[in-house]
């Protein structure tokens, strides 16, 4: 699970078919639980910052 913290956050667009979400607001923190492997989290970061 990805944890997103910030101010005035809201879901601008959610596409469950494409597994995409667009969030508006000020994002202060993106974190994963410590038990995630670095290989799987690297793939997620590549998707977020494409």
C-alpha positions, 0 to 999 in steps of 0.5 A: 500500500502507498501512503500519501500525506499532505494538505488539501488532497483530493482525487481528481481522477480514478480509473480502476480499469487502468489502475491509475489515480490523479491526486490534486493538492500539496503532497508532503509525503509518499511512503511504503510499509517497511516490508516491501521489497525494493524491486517492487517499489522501484516499479511503482516509482517509475509509474508515478514519475513517468 
